[in-house]
Amino acid sequence: MTGISTHVLDAALGHPAEGVPVRLTTPDGADHDGVTDADGRIADLLTSPPGPGVHRLTFDTAAYFAATGQSGFHPEVTVAFEVRDGRRHVHVPLLLSPYSYTTYRGS
């Protein structure tokens, strides 16, 4: 399995964050857009092996908060991460609440 995927969990509401618009920007400047599904996931944001370099995931949290009737402090969250071995799958989860967020390298 190669590529890049993400998962967003809404810690304030206690369930997956459905409908979060996400943009992946690869080191070559290409953009790949997706929206989280009912399980808060985008499994196929990038299905080919990711090239080496710094990639960015930008989560449109303002759109998500508005859709769920929440008011948030961070209108967007950008997570920059470096890929060194493009043969491995990269999964970047986001744990979200209106006033904070956490991310980590998932599996």
N, C-alpha and C positions, 0 to 999 in steps of 0.2 A: 504494500500500500504506500503510495507516495502522494504528495500534494500538500495542501494547507486547508485545515478546517477550523471551525470555531464553535463555541457553545456559550450562550449567555443565560445566566440564572439571575432572577430577580430576588434578592435576599429580603427585601422589604415585604413583598407579597408572598414569598415562599413557594415560587414555582418558576418553570422555565419562562424566559422572556421571548414571547412570540412577536414577530413583526418588527424586529430591530433591523433597520437598513445598515449594511456593512459594506465597506469598500476596502479591498486589498490592493495596495500599490506595491508592485515589485521593483527591484533595483533598476530595471530597464525603463521605468516610468509607466508601464502598462497598468491599467486599472481593471479590477475584476469586482463586479458588484453582486450582492446577494441580499436576501432577507431571511432572518431566522424563521424556522418552521415552528409548529406547535410544540415541539420538544426543545425549542430554543437553539437549534443547531443549524449550521450550514456545513454539510458534509463535503460539498463539491465546489468550494470557493476557487480552488486551483486543483485540477485533477492531474496535471503533469508534474514531474519532479521540479521542485522549486530550485531556482538557480541560487548560487551563493551570493551573499550580500545582505544588506539591510532591507527588510520588508516592513510595511506598515499596514496595520488594520485600523480603520477608523470606524467607530460605532456611532451612529446618529442617535444618541440617547435622548435628545430633545424631542424627536419624533415619537420615540417609544414612550417617554414620560407623558407627553400630551395625549397619546392614544389610550393610556391607562389611567388618566386623571391624576397623575402625580406631578409634583413640581420638583425639578431637580437642579442641583448646583452646577453640574457638568453638562453642558449642552452637547458635547461630544467627548469621546474617549479615543485617544490614539495610542496604540501599542506598537512600538518599534521593536523589532527583534532581528537577530542576525542568524542567517542560515549558513552553516559551514559545510554540512554534508547533505547535498541535495537528493541523496538516495533514500533518505528517511522521511516519513510522514511527519508533518508539524501540526500539532493541535494546540490552539491558544484559547483557553476558556477565559470568560470574563464574569466575575461575580459582581453584580450591580445593585446599588441602592441609591436613593435620591441624593445622598451627600457623601458617598464614597464608592470606591471600586477597588477590586483586587484582580490581578491576573497572574498566571503562572504557565509554565510549559506543561501541557497535558500529555496524555499518552493515547 
